[in-house]
């Protein structure tokens, strides 16, 4: 598709060159007439020039449900505007390597990239992403409505990514066993033993709780939902590290207790998204604490025996002195970013704004996605078909993302090591998290 684009451009340039050479060559002398010859009309070339004004936007995405949803958005955009968007699908395996190569090499052959929010800092620092603030500011507020957009992702005060599909943590629970779901982590620890067979032989579930801690992606993200609600943090803007703060250690202690008492599977560090979904739907665990929003629709449309008993609510938190519950569920997203090397930035922005706007968000929602638009998540038409939307809207009001840092991979690995030591090696949470904090402090000190 890229070759055809450049071939078309080359042919256009050759045609233009031919016209220029023809106009510069010798011309036949017209016969004298009483009236001047009429001017030659150039209506057709003008029409060709107008037709060639629009250059299709090229968007790279990975194959699968995400590409299907974005293709639906691109088709709706073309129907609404007459402007075509080429969807360049890449295989899921090695997708990140492919986008990294393209962006870091400064290749202009892609305008927009389907991009994980966690890497915005690294690629923005490298100068490969186009800042979006100027485009947003110059767009009609009623057309884009930034206030309706629940989440954006930025770096050093600039916005670089707009989400097409969001993920956040809920609490999943067996409503037939737990009619009143826990609101706090303390309540989780009170309920879980009742539904753990090693502690209660009459329990229909093997474990009272479960979560996915599979490296490299899952563990730290699941941990942060609890850590943040207890007052811990990862690293702040001044480089202060909080993964070994009092709140972080308290949540690490809870994980260690859950393993020691058999409330969760001893294989927790090997469990991913699919395993926890099966454990809920097949009756192995009583709660997913916390677990990803995307699983709810999959469970409801499955043939798993407990699907009708699985309910969702806000992720647990910590009770405050005034009686309120402080919760901070984790959130991240797949986004669209603009290639800084793109030669078609204005058209790319117009599609980007539409795709992440209210119209595109509605198309994306109907295609199975979870857009970041409050108006879409709160639309009554989804009350029955997407019951997770209302909870997602409520969760995003208090949810939090990881810091956008240039050393994300190394930071994430340090946390994976610490959590594996708590879950698998019997380390005290304080010792494991102290080690992780030391690594992250060094990374933050040497960051640009």
C-alpha positions as CSV (number, residue, x, y, z in Angstrom):
1,X,0.0,0.0,0.0
2,X,3.0,2.3,0.7
3,X,4.5,1.5,-2.7
4,X,1.2,2.4,-4.5
5,X,1.1,5.7,-2.7
6,X,4.6,6.6,-3.7
7,X,4.1,5.3,-7.3
8,X,1.0,7.6,-7.6
9,X,3.1,10.5,-6.4
10,X,5.9,9.7,-8.8
11,X,3.5,9.5,-11.8
12,X,1.9,12.8,-10.7
13,X,5.3,14.4,-10.7
14,X,6.2,13.0,-14.1
15,X,2.9,14.3,-15.5
16,X,3.6,17.7,-14.0
17,X,7.2,17.7,-15.4
18,X,5.8,16.8,-18.9
19,X,3.4,19.7,-18.8
20,X,6.1,22.1,-17.7
21,X,8.5,20.9,-20.4
22,X,5.7,21.2,-23.0
23,X,5.0,24.8,-22.0
24,X,8.7,25.7,-22.2
25,X,9.2,24.2,-25.7
26,X,8.6,25.9,-29.1
27,X,5.0,26.7,-29.8
28,X,3.3,27.0,-33.2
29,X,2.7,30.6,-34.3
30,X,-1.1,31.2,-34.7
31,X,-2.5,32.5,-37.9
32,X,-3.5,36.2,-37.7
33,X,-7.2,36.7,-37.1
34,X,-9.4,39.6,-36.7
35,X,-10.2,38.6,-33.1
36,X,-7.9,37.2,-30.5
37,X,-8.0,33.5,-30.0
38,X,-10.1,32.5,-27.0
39,X,-8.3,31.6,-23.9
40,X,-7.8,27.9,-23.4
41,X,-9.9,26.6,-20.5
42,X,-8.1,24.5,-17.9
43,X,-11.1,23.1,-16.1
44,X,-10.1,19.5,-16.2
45,X,-6.5,20.0,-14.8
46,X,-8.1,22.2,-12.1
47,X,-10.4,19.3,-11.2
48,X,-7.5,16.9,-11.1
49,X,-5.6,19.2,-8.8
50,X,-8.6,19.5,-6.5
51,X,-9.0,15.7,-6.5
52,X,-5.4,15.2,-5.5
53,X,-5.5,17.6,-2.6
54,X,-6.5,15.0,0.0
55,X,-3.8,12.5,0.9
56,X,-5.2,9.4,2.8
57,X,-4.2,9.1,6.4
58,X,-2.2,5.9,7.1
59,X,-2.9,4.3,10.5
60,X,-0.9,1.3,11.8
61,X,-2.6,-1.1,14.2
62,X,-2.2,-4.7,15.4
63,X,-4.4,-7.5,14.1
64,X,-7.4,-8.7,16.2
65,X,-10.4,-7.1,17.8
66,X,-8.6,-3.7,18.0
67,X,-8.0,-3.6,14.3
68,X,-11.6,-4.6,13.6
69,X,-12.8,-1.8,15.8
70,X,-10.5,0.8,14.3
71,X,-11.4,-0.3,10.8
72,X,-15.1,0.2,11.7
73,X,-14.2,3.7,12.9
74,X,-12.2,4.5,9.7
75,X,-15.1,3.3,7.5
76,X,-17.6,5.5,9.5
77,X,-15.2,8.5,9.1
78,X,-15.0,8.0,5.4
79,X,-18.8,7.8,5.2
80,X,-19.1,11.0,7.2
81,X,-16.4,13.0,5.5
82,X,-15.6,11.3,2.2
83,X,-11.9,11.0,3.4
84,X,-10.3,7.5,3.3
85,X,-8.0,6.2,6.0
86,X,-5.7,3.3,5.2
87,X,-5.6,0.8,8.0
88,X,-2.2,-0.9,8.0
89,X,-2.5,-4.1,10.2
90,X,0.6,-5.7,11.7
91,X,0.8,-9.1,13.5
92,X,0.3,-9.1,17.2
93,X,3.6,-11.0,17.7
94,X,6.3,-8.4,17.5
95,X,3.9,-5.5,17.0
96,X,5.7,-3.3,19.5
97,X,9.0,-4.0,17.9
98,X,7.6,-3.0,14.5
99,X,6.1,0.3,15.7
100,X,9.3,1.0,17.6
101,X,11.4,0.5,14.5
102,X,9.2,2.8,12.4
103,X,9.0,5.6,14.9
104,X,12.6,5.6,16.1
105,X,13.8,5.5,12.5
106,X,11.8,8.6,11.7
107,X,10.0,7.0,8.8
108,X,7.1,9.1,7.4
109,X,5.2,6.2,5.9
110,X,2.8,6.0,8.8
111,X,0.8,9.0,10.2
112,X,-1.0,7.5,13.2
113,X,0.0,4.5,15.4
114,X,-2.1,2.4,17.7
115,X,0.0,2.7,20.8
116,X,0.1,1.6,24.4
117,X,-0.1,4.5,26.9
118,X,2.6,3.2,29.1
119,X,5.3,4.0,26.6
120,X,4.4,7.6,25.9
121,X,7.2,9.0,28.0
122,X,10.0,7.1,26.3
123,X,8.9,7.9,22.7
124,X,8.0,11.5,23.5
125,X,11.4,12.1,25.0
126,X,13.0,10.5,21.8
127,X,11.1,13.1,19.7
128,X,9.2,10.5,17.8
129,X,5.7,11.6,18.8
130,X,3.9,14.8,17.7
131,X,2.6,17.0,20.6
132,X,-1.2,17.4,20.3
133,X,-1.9,20.5,22.4
134,X,-1.8,23.0,19.6
135,X,-4.1,20.9,17.4
136,X,-6.5,20.5,20.3
137,X,-6.5,24.2,21.1
138,X,-7.2,25.1,17.4
139,X,-10.1,22.7,17.1
140,X,-13.6,23.9,17.7
141,X,-14.3,23.0,21.4
142,X,-17.9,22.0,20.5
143,X,-16.5,19.7,17.9
144,X,-13.8,18.0,20.0
145,X,-15.2,18.7,23.5
146,X,-12.1,18.0,25.6
147,X,-14.1,18.2,28.8
148,X,-16.0,15.1,27.7
149,X,-12.8,13.2,27.3
150,X,-12.0,11.3,30.5
151,X,-8.4,10.5,30.0
152,X,-5.4,11.8,28.0
153,X,-1.7,10.8,28.2
154,X,1.1,13.2,28.3
155,X,4.8,13.9,29.1
156,X,6.5,16.9,30.6
157,X,3.3,19.0,30.3
158,X,2.3,18.1,26.8
159,X,-0.4,15.8,25.5
160,X,0.8,13.1,23.1
161,X,-1.8,10.3,23.1
162,X,-5.6,10.1,23.0
163,X,-7.2,6.8,24.0
164,X,-9.4,4.7,21.8
165,X,-9.9,1.9,24.2
166,X,-9.5,2.0,28.0
167,X,-8.8,-0.7,30.7
168,X,-9.4,-0.4,34.4
169,X,-9.8,-2.6,37.5
170,X,-13.0,-3.8,39.0
171,X,-13.9,-6.1,41.8
172,X,-15.5,-9.4,40.5
173,X,-17.4,-11.5,42.9
174,X,-19.8,-14.5,43.2
175,X,-23.1,-12.9,44.1
176,X,-24.6,-16.2,45.2
177,X,-21.9,-16.5,47.8
178,X,-21.2,-12.9,48.6
179,X,-24.4,-10.9,48.4
180,X,-22.7,-7.7,49.8
181,X,-19.3,-7.3,48.1
182,X,-16.4,-6.0,50.1
183,X,-15.7,-2.3,49.9
184,X,-12.2,-2.3,51.5
185,X,-9.2,-4.5,51.5
186,X,-9.9,-5.3,55.2
187,X,-13.3,-6.7,54.2
188,X,-11.6,-8.7,51.4
189,X,-9.4,-10.4,54.0
190,X,-12.5,-11.1,56.2
191,X,-14.5,-12.7,53.4
192,X,-11.8,-14.6,51.6
193,X,-11.3,-17.3,54.3
194,X,-15.0,-18.2,54.2
195,X,-14.7,-19.3,50.6
196,X,-11.3,-21.1,50.8
197,X,-11.6,-24.9,51.0
198,X,-8.4,-25.4,53.0
199,X,-10.0,-23.2,55.7
200,X,-13.7,-24.1,55.1
201,X,-14.2,-27.6,53.6
202,X,-17.8,-26.7,52.8
203,X,-16.7,-23.9,50.4
204,X,-17.8,-24.5,46.8
205,X,-14.8,-22.4,45.7
206,X,-11.2,-23.5,46.1
207,X,-9.8,-20.1,46.8
208,X,-11.5,-17.1,48.4
209,X,-9.8,-14.7,46.0
210,X,-7.6,-14.4,43.0
211,X,-5.7,-12.0,40.8
212,X,-3.4,-12.2,37.8
213,X,0.3,-11.5,38.5
214,X,1.8,-12.9,35.4
215,X,5.1,-11.3,34.4
216,X,5.9,-9.1,32.6
217,X,2.7,-7.2,32.3
218,X,0.2,-8.1,35.1
219,X,1.7,-8.1,38.6
220,X,2.8,-4.5,39.1
221,X,-0.4,-3.1,37.6
222,X,-2.6,-5.2,39.9
223,X,-0.4,-4.3,42.8
224,X,-0.7,-0.5,42.2
225,X,-4.5,-0.5,42.6
226,X,-4.1,-1.6,46.2
227,X,-0.9,0.4,46.9
228,X,-2.3,3.7,45.6
229,X,-5.5,3.3,47.8
230,X,-3.2,2.9,50.8
231,X,-1.3,6.1,50.1
232,X,1.7,4.6,48.3
233,X,3.1,5.9,45.0
234,X,5.6,4.8,42.3
235,X,7.7,7.9,41.6
236,X,6.6,11.5,41.7
237,X,7.6,14.4,39.4
238,X,10.6,15.2,41.7
239,X,11.9,11.7,41.5
240,X,10.8,10.6,45.0
241,X,10.1,6.9,45.0
242,X,7.2,5.5,47.1
243,X,7.1,1.7,46.2
244,X,8.5,1.0,49.7
245,X,6.3,3.6,51.5
246,X,4.1,2.5,54.4
247,X,1.1,2.1,52.1
248,X,3.0,0.0,49.6
249,X,4.5,-2.3,52.2
250,X,1.0,-2.7,53.8
251,X,-0.3,-4.0,50.5
252,X,2.7,-6.2,50.0
253,X,2.1,-7.6,53.4
254,X,-1.5,-8.4,52.4
255,X,-0.3,-10.3,49.4
256,X,2.2,-12.3,51.5
257,X,-0.6,-13.1,54.0
258,X,-2.9,-14.3,51.2
259,X,-0.2,-16.7,50.0
260,X,0.7,-17.9,53.4
261,X,-2.9,-18.6,54.4
262,X,-3.8,-20.2,51.1
263,X,-6.5,-17.5,50.2
264,X,-5.1,-17.3,46.7
265,X,-3.5,-19.9,44.4
266,X,0.2,-20.7,45.1
267,X,0.6,-20.3,41.3
268,X,-0.7,-16.7,41.3
269,X,2.5,-15.3,39.8
270,X,1.9,-17.6,36.8
271,X,-1.8,-16.6,36.3
272,X,-2.8,-14.3,33.5
273,X,-6.0,-12.7,32.3
274,X,-7.4,-15.9,30.8
275,X,-6.7,-18.0,33.8
276,X,-8.5,-15.7,36.2
277,X,-11.5,-15.4,33.9
278,X,-11.8,-19.2,33.8
279,X,-11.3,-19.4,37.6
280,X,-14.2,-17.0,38.1
281,X,-16.5,-18.5,35.5
282,X,-15.8,-22.1,36.4
283,X,-16.2,-21.6,40.2
284,X,-12.6,-21.9,41.3
285,X,-12.4,-18.5,43.0
286,X,-15.0,-16.4,44.8
287,X,-13.5,-13.0,44.0
288,X,-11.3,-11.3,41.5
289,X,-9.5,-8.7,43.5
290,X,-8.9,-6.7,41.4
291,X,-9.5,-7.7,37.8
292,X,-9.8,-6.1,34.4
293,X,-13.0,-4.6,33.1
294,X,-12.7,-6.3,29.7
295,X,-13.5,-9.8,31.2
296,X,-17.0,-9.0,32.1
297,X,-18.5,-9.1,28.7
298,X,-16.5,-12.2,27.8
299,X,-17.9,-13.9,30.9
300,X,-21.5,-12.9,30.2
301,X,-21.3,-14.2,26.7
302,X,-19.5,-17.5,27.6
303,X,-20.9,-20.9,28.5
304,X,-19.1,-21.0,31.8
305,X,-21.3,-22.5,34.6
306,X,-21.1,-19.5,37.0
307,X,-21.4,-16.7,34.5
308,X,-24.8,-15.6,35.8
309,X,-23.5,-15.4,39.3
310,X,-20.6,-13.1,38.5
311,X,-21.1,-9.5,39.4
312,X,-18.8,-6.4,39.3
313,X,-18.4,-3.4,41.5
314,X,-15.7,-0.8,42.3
315,X,-12.3,-2.0,43.2
316,X,-11.7,-2.1,47.0
317,X,-10.1,0.7,48.9
318,X,-9.4,2.0,52.4
319,X,-12.0,3.4,54.8
320,X,-11.3,7.0,55.8
321,X,-12.1,8.7,59.1
322,X,-15.2,10.3,57.6
323,X,-16.5,6.9,56.6
324,X,-15.8,7.3,52.9
325,X,-13.8,4.8,50.9
326,X,-10.6,6.0,49.2
327,X,-10.1,3.9,46.0
328,X,-7.6,4.4,43.2
329,X,-8.1,1.7,40.5
330,X,-5.4,1.3,37.9
331,X,-6.2,2.4,34.4
332,X,-4.3,2.4,31.1
333,X,-5.2,2.5,27.5
334,X,-4.5,1.8,23.9
335,X,-4.2,5.1,22.2
336,X,-3.6,6.9,18.9
337,X,-0.4,8.9,18.6
338,X,0.8,11.0,15.7
339,X,4.1,10.2,14.1
340,X,6.4,13.2,14.4
341,X,7.8,12.4,11.0
342,X,4.4,12.3,9.3
343,X,4.0,14.6,6.3
344,X,0.2,14.6,6.6
345,X,-0.3,15.9,10.1
346,X,-3.4,18.1,9.6
347,X,-5.4,15.3,8.0
348,X,-4.0,12.8,10.6
349,X,-5.2,15.1,13.4
350,X,-8.7,15.5,11.8
351,X,-9.2,11.8,11.8
352,X,-7.6,11.4,15.2
353,X,-10.0,14.0,16.7
354,X,-13.0,12.3,15.1
355,X,-11.9,8.8,16.0
356,X,-11.4,9.7,19.7
357,X,-14.4,12.1,19.7
358,X,-18.0,11.4,20.4
359,X,-18.9,10.1,17.0
360,X,-15.9,7.8,16.7
361,X,-16.3,6.8,20.4
362,X,-19.8,5.7,19.7
363,X,-18.7,3.6,16.7
364,X,-15.9,2.1,18.8
365,X,-18.3,1.2,21.6
366,X,-20.7,-0.6,19.3
367,X,-17.7,-2.5,17.9
368,X,-16.9,-3.8,21.4
369,X,-14.4,-1.2,22.6
370,X,-14.4,1.0,25.8
371,X,-14.0,4.6,24.7
372,X,-12.8,7.4,27.0
373,X,-15.9,9.6,26.3
374,X,-18.1,10.3,29.3
375,X,-21.1,10.9,27.0
376,X,-20.7,7.4,25.4
377,X,-20.1,5.5,28.6
378,X,-23.1,7.2,30.1
379,X,-25.4,6.8,27.1
380,X,-28.7,4.9,28.1
381,X,-28.6,2.8,25.0
382,X,-25.7,0.8,26.6
383,X,-27.5,0.1,29.9
384,X,-28.5,-3.4,28.9
385,X,-25.8,-4.3,26.3
386,X,-22.8,-2.9,28.1
387,X,-23.5,-2.9,31.9
388,X,-19.8,-2.4,32.6
389,X,-19.9,1.1,31.0
390,X,-21.6,2.7,34.0
391,X,-19.1,1.2,36.4
392,X,-16.2,2.2,34.1
393,X,-17.5,5.7,34.1
394,X,-17.5,5.8,37.9
395,X,-14.1,4.1,38.2
396,X,-12.4,6.5,35.8
397,X,-13.3,9.4,38.0
398,X,-10.8,8.2,40.6
399,X,-8.5,5.9,38.5
400,X,-4.9,6.5,38.0
401,X,-2.2,5.6,35.4
402,X,1.5,4.8,35.8
403,X,3.9,7.7,35.6
404,X,5.1,8.5,32.0
405,X,8.8,7.9,32.4
406,X,11.6,7.1,30.0
407,X,12.7,4.1,32.1
408,X,9.4,2.3,32.2
409,X,10.7,-1.1,31.2
410,X,13.4,-1.1,33.9
411,X,10.9,0.2,36.6
412,X,8.4,-2.4,35.6
413,X,11.0,-5.2,35.8
414,X,12.1,-4.1,39.3
415,X,8.6,-4.3,40.5
416,X,8.1,-7.7,38.9
417,X,11.1,-9.0,40.7
418,X,10.0,-7.6,44.1
419,X,6.4,-9.0,43.8
420,X,7.7,-12.5,42.7
421,X,9.9,-12.5,45.8
422,X,6.9,-11.8,48.0
423,X,4.6,-14.4,46.3
424,X,7.1,-17.1,45.6
425,X,10.3,-16.8,47.7
426,X,8.9,-15.9,51.1
427,X,10.5,-12.4,51.2
428,X,9.1,-9.9,53.6
429,X,7.4,-7.1,51.7
430,X,9.6,-4.4,53.2
431,X,12.8,-6.1,52.0
432,X,11.5,-6.9,48.5
433,X,10.1,-3.4,48.0
434,X,13.2,-1.7,49.4
435,X,15.2,-3.4,46.8
436,X,12.8,-2.3,44.0
437,X,12.8,1.3,45.4
438,X,16.6,1.4,45.3
439,X,16.6,0.4,41.6
440,X,13.9,2.9,40.7
441,X,15.6,5.7,42.6
442,X,18.8,5.2,40.5
443,X,16.7,5.1,37.3
444,X,14.9,8.3,38.2
445,X,18.2,10.1,39.2
446,X,19.7,9.3,35.8
447,X,16.6,10.0,33.7
448,X,16.6,12.9,31.2
